[in-house]
């Protein structure tokens, strides 16, 4: 079995690794080639608690814009908790300075209570601790299928789901 190495990447660690960008005159643009990482794991934590982790098969990190672009992505919110919430998608972007991220392309996941969801994209707002989208979302649970015609918002810490313009596809 291949062992994976957990890498916690922060902006200043990347700056130390890549070096500070050189000074430019006002008419020049300095563009860093960035850093390519295979099998990257990004961990966001506060004190001794892991808030979430993001794993990507491939990533490109730009230390100038403080953005990591990700391919073949898996996300776990509250990974150390029984209230864990996770999903996977084709690609994503994480703002390293804030911890906000956007996941795109066949986003499929499971909420803490077992409900499954699928949509085209979601974003995570670290200040609100919420995952949301304005794209159509399909929610499935033991009782039936529901659609949020204008998306959803899921508050991770409270396990609270809001469907926007909900519609029952089948159920009770």
HUQUIQUI-V81946 format. One record per residue. N is the residue number from 1. PSI is psi in radians with two decimals (999 if undefined). OMEGA is omega in whole degrees, -180 to 180 (999 if undefined). Layout:
n psi omega
N PSI OMEGA
N PSI OMEGA
This chain:
n psi omega
1 2.31 -178
2 2.25 -178
3 2.35 179
4 2.48 180
5 2.23 178
6 2.15 -179
7 2.16 174
8 2.00 -175
9 2.15 174
10 2.84 -177
11 -0.81 -176
12 -0.55 174
13 -0.66 178
14 -0.69 178
15 -0.75 179
16 -0.66 -179
17 -0.75 -176
18 -0.34 -176
19 2.74 179
20 2.50 176
21 2.54 -179
22 2.75 180
23 2.54 180
24 2.64 174
25 2.85 -177
26 -0.44 -179
27 0.00 -179
28 2.62 173
29 2.18 177
30 2.15 -179
31 2.13 178
32 2.47 176
33 -0.26 179
34 -2.97 -176
35 2.28 175
36 2.29 -179
37 2.29 175
38 2.41 180
39 0.91 -179
40 2.47 170
41 2.14 177
42 2.24 -179
43 2.18 174
44 2.19 -178
45 2.77 175
46 2.15 -175
47 -2.17 -178
48 0.25 -174
49 2.22 174
50 2.11 179
51 -0.76 175
52 2.85 170
53 2.64 178
54 2.23 175
55 2.41 179
56 2.43 177
57 -0.73 180
58 2.55 176
59 2.71 175
60 2.18 -176
61 2.17 178
62 1.90 -177
63 -0.32 179
64 -0.87 -180
65 -0.18 -177
66 0.72 -180
67 2.38 172
68 2.24 177
69 2.28 -169
70 2.58 175
71 2.49 180
72 1.39 -164
73 2.45 170
74 2.40 -178
75 2.41 173
76 2.07 176
77 2.41 -177
78 0.98 -174
79 -0.38 -178
80 0.16 -173
81 2.65 173
82 -0.21 178
83 0.41 -178
84 2.56 -178
85 2.21 -176
86 2.81 177
87 2.93 175
88 2.79 -177
89 3.06 -178
90 -0.72 -175
91 2.97 179
92 3.03 177
93 2.36 176
94 2.32 175
95 1.87 -174
96 -0.52 -179
97 -0.58 -176
98 -0.44 -175
99 0.00 176
100 2.56 176
101 2.84 177
102 2.33 178
103 2.40 -175
104 2.73 172
105 1.70 179
106 1.03 178
107 2.14 -179
108 2.35 -178
109 -3.14 180
110 2.27 178
111 2.94 -175
112 -0.58 -178
113 0.12 177
114 -0.16 178
115 2.39 178
116 2.62 178
117 2.74 175
118 2.47 -180
119 3.14 -179
120 -0.50 179
121 2.70 171
122 2.79 172
123 2.65 178
124 2.19 177
125 1.91 -175
126 -0.53 179
127 -0.74 -180
128 -0.22 -174
129 0.84 -177
130 2.49 172
131 2.32 -177
132 2.91 173
133 2.74 171
134 0.04 176
135 2.78 176
136 2.38 179
137 2.45 176
138 2.22 179
139 2.32 178
140 2.38 172
141 -3.02 -177
142 -0.44 -177
143 -0.37 -179
144 -2.86 178
145 2.45 -179
146 2.63 179
147 2.39 170
148 1.81 -175
149 -0.50 179
150 0.44 173
151 -2.81 -179
152 2.92 170
153 2.33 -180
154 2.03 178
155 1.93 -170
156 -0.86 -176
157 -0.62 -177
158 -0.13 -175
159 0.70 -177
160 2.20 -179
161 2.32 172
162 2.11 174
163 2.37 179
164 2.16 -173
165 1.11 -176
166 2.63 178
167 2.32 177
168 2.18 177
169 -0.88 168
170 2.63 -178
171 -2.80 -175
172 999 999
